[in-house]
Amino acid sequence: MSKITKAKKREKRVRVPAEYTEGALHFKTGEGWKACYDGERDLYTAETFLAGYYDLYEINEEIFEELTKAMKRRDAQELIITGRHLYKSVSDRNGSYDIALDGDYALLCPWADVQKTGELWDEKLTDMAVAVFDSEKQNREQRLKNVKDEGDGF
């Protein structure tokens, strides 16, 4: 069972326009996803969410421009997941856990209402997962840099 409060669920149900701007942030939304362009930092990010699964990604301008509210959830998610995975939260029948693939995810996505289970994987376990899973290859360079900087390999 997800640890998201009922108030948060009601808040998420509030309908927002397909595109809107808040200060320097330009948002696009659709079923199961939200993308943001930060004009001050020239940074594109996105979140995807579906029944116990939540993910944050750094995307590029091309992906951001292709996203439209009319897209099917699956098509939008397939585009977004080609970006660099920053954060993952899972709460399903097999258990609950969070993975910070990039420790700076909160700085990169201050707009995101990150869903957390409270069970964050430690750095070493995250490094091993990135090394093993091909789907996380875009994070290998960043994770290996952190390991070298800390002098603690796996």
N, C-alpha and C positions, 0 to 999 in steps of 0.2 A: 504494500500500500504506500503510495506516495506521501511524503511528509509536507505537502503543500497545503496551507490552511484553506478553509472554505472561503474566507474573505479574499485571498489571493485568486482563487478560482473564479469568484464572481467578478473580480477586477479584470481578469483576463478576458471574460466574456464581453466586455464593453466593446462595441464595434468602433473601429477607427477607420478613417479613410484609407484607400489603397495607397495613396502617397500623401505625405504631409511633412512639414518642416518645423523643427523646434530649435531656434537659434542657428548655430552652424551645422546642425545635424539634419540630413534629409533622409526620410524613411520611406520604405516600400513594404507593404504587408500583403500576405496572402494566407491561405489555409495551411496552417502548420509551419509558417516561417515568417521571419521579419528580417529585413536588411537595412543597413545604415551606411550613409556616406558622411564622413566627418570632413567638412570643407576646410577646417583650420589645419588638420593634419594630413589631408589628402589620403584618407584611410577608409577602406571599404570592409565592413564586417557583416556577419549574418548569424542568426540563430534559427535552429529547427527544433520542433517539439512535437511529440506524438505519444500519448498514453504511456507515461513512465520513462520516456527517452527525451533527453535535452542535450543539444550540442551547440557550440559556438565555433565559428569559422572566420578566418581572415580570407576575404575574397578579392577579386580584382574588379576594375571598372567594367570590363566586358561582361562578367557574370551579373553585376549589379544592373547593367542596362538591359540585359535579357529578361530579368525577372519582371513578371506582371501578375496582377491579382487574378487574371483570367486563367493562369496556368494551373494545371492539376498539381496537387500536392507532390506527387511522385516526381514529376518533371522538374519542379522547383528544387526539390531536395537533391535530385541527381546533379543539378547544376551547382548548387551550394557546396555539396560534399567534395567537389573537385578543388576547393580552396584548402587552405592550411588549417587543420583541426586544432583548436585552442583549448577546448574544455568539453568534457562529456560527463553526463549524469544519467545513471540508470537506476530505475526502481521498478522491478518486475518480479515475477514469481520465483526467479532464481536468486534474488537478493537485491541489495541497494548499494551503490558505490559511486564515487565521483573520481574523475581523473583530470588533473590540471596538466594538460600536455604542454602548455606554455604558461609559466608562472606569472606572466604579465597579462593574462586574459582580462582581468578586471580593469587594467589601465587601457587596454586596447578596446574594450567594450563597456565603457562606464554606463551606457544607456541600457544595457541588458539587465533584465530581472532574472539573474542566474538562479536556476533551480538546483538546490543542493540537498543531498540525502544526509549529509553529516559524516559520511564514511569516505574520507579522502585517501586515495592511494598514496603511499609515500613515494619519494623521488626514485628510489632504486627500483621499485616494482613498475613504476611508470616508464623508466628507462628500458627495462627489459621488454615491456609490452611494445614499445616503439621499435625496438630492435627486431622483434619477432614478426609483428603484423605488417604485411605489405601495405595495408590501407593507411598506415601511419608513416610511410616513408618520407613524406614532406616535413616531418618533425625530427628526423634523425640528426640532421646537421645541428639544429638548435639544441637538442638534448645532449649530443656528444660534446658540444661546446661547454655546456654546463658541467658535465662530468669532468672534463679536463680542467676547468676552472676550479672545481672543488677538490680535484685530485683523488676522486673516489670512483673507480671503475666498477663494472659488473662482469 
